[in-house]
Amino acid sequence: AKKKEKERFLSTKKKKPLIMMAPQPPRDLYCAGQNHHSLTICWKEPILDGGAQVYEYEISYSEIIKKTVGKKVHETIVELKPIRCSRWIFKDPIATTGFRIDDLKGGTDYCNFTVRCRNEVGWSEPSAA
């Protein structure tokens, strides 16, 4: 009888849930190299991964389109399609902390580079530009 009572008590005892959340943003984004058609950017992993492994990074950036009207130059910022930069070769993806963006247009300005990361809970906020 005591054994059954103990089992019933243990089964009703609340277990402490494992808390997981989206990771913090990657940090210290910097340009590691550039040429006329590519740019290599690097960053550091987030300080807190939210309790789950970071498995993917995404880079966002914008292109500045300049149009000259008379003596004035009008600039329009166009957000480009984000780039996911994980390696899905293995069963578990490998998240790297650097990426080379190829096929950029020479003589074109780019801005607003940010990186965000993902764990099994969701995406982080974008990093500081």
Contacts in CASP RR format, 6 or more apart in sequence:
PFRMAT RR
TARGET T0000
AUTHOR 0000-0000-0000
METHOD contacts of the structure
MODEL  1
AKKKEKERFLSTKKKKPLIMMAPQPPRDLYCAGQNHHSLTICWKEPILDG
GAQVYEYEISYSEIIKKTVGKKVHETIVELKPIRCSRWIFKDPIATTGFR
IDDLKGGTDYCNFTVRCRNEVGWSEPSAA
19 51 0 8 1.000
20 50 0 8 1.000
20 51 0 8 1.000
20 52 0 8 1.000
20 119 0 8 1.000
20 120 0 8 1.000
20 121 0 8 1.000
21 50 0 8 1.000
21 51 0 8 1.000
21 121 0 8 1.000
22 50 0 8 1.000
22 118 0 8 1.000
22 119 0 8 1.000
22 121 0 8 1.000
22 122 0 8 1.000
22 123 0 8 1.000
22 124 0 8 1.000
23 46 0 8 1.000
23 48 0 8 1.000
23 49 0 8 1.000
23 50 0 8 1.000
23 52 0 8 1.000
23 54 0 8 1.000
23 117 0 8 1.000
23 118 0 8 1.000
23 119 0 8 1.000
23 121 0 8 1.000
23 122 0 8 1.000
23 124 0 8 1.000
24 46 0 8 1.000
24 47 0 8 1.000
24 48 0 8 1.000
24 49 0 8 1.000
24 50 0 8 1.000
24 124 0 8 1.000
24 125 0 8 1.000
25 46 0 8 1.000
25 115 0 8 1.000
25 116 0 8 1.000
25 117 0 8 1.000
25 124 0 8 1.000
25 125 0 8 1.000
25 126 0 8 1.000
25 127 0 8 1.000
25 128 0 8 1.000
26 43 0 8 1.000
26 44 0 8 1.000
26 45 0 8 1.000
26 46 0 8 1.000
26 57 0 8 1.000
26 97 0 8 1.000
26 115 0 8 1.000
26 116 0 8 1.000
26 117 0 8 1.000
26 124 0 8 1.000
26 127 0 8 1.000
27 43 0 8 1.000
27 44 0 8 1.000
27 45 0 8 1.000
27 46 0 8 1.000
27 47 0 8 1.000
27 127 0 8 1.000
27 128 0 8 1.000
28 43 0 8 1.000
28 44 0 8 1.000
29 41 0 8 1.000
29 42 0 8 1.000
29 43 0 8 1.000
29 113 0 8 1.000
29 114 0 8 1.000
29 115 0 8 1.000
29 127 0 8 1.000
29 128 0 8 1.000
29 129 0 8 1.000
30 41 0 8 1.000
30 42 0 8 1.000
30 43 0 8 1.000
31 39 0 8 1.000
31 40 0 8 1.000
31 41 0 8 1.000
32 40 0 8 1.000
32 41 0 8 1.000
32 42 0 8 1.000
32 98 0 8 1.000
33 39 0 8 1.000
33 40 0 8 1.000
34 40 0 8 1.000
36 106 0 8 1.000
36 107 0 8 1.000
37 102 0 8 1.000
37 103 0 8 1.000
37 104 0 8 1.000
37 105 0 8 1.000
37 106 0 8 1.000
38 100 0 8 1.000
38 101 0 8 1.000
38 102 0 8 1.000
38 103 0 8 1.000
38 104 0 8 1.000
39 100 0 8 1.000
39 101 0 8 1.000
39 104 0 8 1.000
39 110 0 8 1.000
40 98 0 8 1.000
40 99 0 8 1.000
40 100 0 8 1.000
40 101 0 8 1.000
41 59 0 8 1.000
41 98 0 8 1.000
41 99 0 8 1.000
41 101 0 8 1.000
41 113 0 8 1.000
41 115 0 8 1.000
42 97 0 8 1.000
42 98 0 8 1.000
43 57 0 8 1.000
43 97 0 8 1.000
43 98 0 8 1.000
43 115 0 8 1.000
43 127 0 8 1.000
44 97 0 8 1.000
45 54 0 8 1.000
45 97 0 8 1.000
45 117 0 8 1.000
46 54 0 8 1.000
46 117 0 8 1.000
46 124 0 8 1.000
49 119 0 8 1.000
50 119 0 8 1.000
50 121 0 8 1.000
51 119 0 8 1.000
52 119 0 8 1.000
52 120 0 8 1.000
52 121 0 8 1.000
53 119 0 8 1.000
53 120 0 8 1.000
54 95 0 8 1.000
54 117 0 8 1.000
54 118 0 8 1.000
54 119 0 8 1.000
55 86 0 8 1.000
55 92 0 8 1.000
55 93 0 8 1.000
55 94 0 8 1.000
55 95 0 8 1.000
55 118 0 8 1.000
55 119 0 8 1.000
55 120 0 8 1.000
56 84 0 8 1.000
56 85 0 8 1.000
56 86 0 8 1.000
56 93 0 8 1.000
56 95 0 8 1.000
56 117 0 8 1.000
56 118 0 8 1.000
57 84 0 8 1.000
57 85 0 8 1.000
57 86 0 8 1.000
57 95 0 8 1.000
57 96 0 8 1.000
57 97 0 8 1.000
57 98 0 8 1.000
57 99 0 8 1.000
57 115 0 8 1.000
57 116 0 8 1.000
57 117 0 8 1.000
57 118 0 8 1.000
58 82 0 8 1.000
58 83 0 8 1.000
58 84 0 8 1.000
58 85 0 8 1.000
58 115 0 8 1.000
58 116 0 8 1.000
58 117 0 8 1.000
58 118 0 8 1.000
58 123 0 8 1.000
59 82 0 8 1.000
59 83 0 8 1.000
59 85 0 8 1.000
59 99 0 8 1.000
59 101 0 8 1.000
59 113 0 8 1.000
59 114 0 8 1.000
59 115 0 8 1.000
60 79 0 8 1.000
60 80 0 8 1.000
60 82 0 8 1.000
60 83 0 8 1.000
60 112 0 8 1.000
60 113 0 8 1.000
60 114 0 8 1.000
60 115 0 8 1.000
60 116 0 8 1.000
60 126 0 8 1.000
61 79 0 8 1.000
61 80 0 8 1.000
61 101 0 8 1.000
61 110 0 8 1.000
61 111 0 8 1.000
61 112 0 8 1.000
61 113 0 8 1.000
61 114 0 8 1.000
62 77 0 8 1.000
62 78 0 8 1.000
62 79 0 8 1.000
62 80 0 8 1.000
62 110 0 8 1.000
62 111 0 8 1.000
62 112 0 8 1.000
63 77 0 8 1.000
63 78 0 8 1.000
63 80 0 8 1.000
63 105 0 8 1.000
63 108 0 8 1.000
63 109 0 8 1.000
63 110 0 8 1.000
64 75 0 8 1.000
64 76 0 8 1.000
64 77 0 8 1.000
64 78 0 8 1.000
64 108 0 8 1.000
64 109 0 8 1.000
64 110 0 8 1.000
64 111 0 8 1.000
65 75 0 8 1.000
65 76 0 8 1.000
65 77 0 8 1.000
65 78 0 8 1.000
66 73 0 8 1.000
66 74 0 8 1.000
66 75 0 8 1.000
66 109 0 8 1.000
67 73 0 8 1.000
67 74 0 8 1.000
67 75 0 8 1.000
67 76 0 8 1.000
68 74 0 8 1.000
77 111 0 8 1.000
77 112 0 8 1.000
79 112 0 8 1.000
83 99 0 8 1.000
83 101 0 8 1.000
85 96 0 8 1.000
85 98 0 8 1.000
85 99 0 8 1.000
86 93 0 8 1.000
86 94 0 8 1.000
86 95 0 8 1.000
86 96 0 8 1.000
87 93 0 8 1.000
87 94 0 8 1.000
87 96 0 8 1.000
95 117 0 8 1.000
104 110 0 8 1.000
111 129 0 8 1.000
112 129 0 8 1.000
113 129 0 8 1.000
114 126 0 8 1.000
114 127 0 8 1.000
114 128 0 8 1.000
114 129 0 8 1.000
115 126 0 8 1.000
115 127 0 8 1.000
116 123 0 8 1.000
116 124 0 8 1.000
116 125 0 8 1.000
116 126 0 8 1.000
116 127 0 8 1.000
117 123 0 8 1.000
117 124 0 8 1.000
118 124 0 8 1.000
END
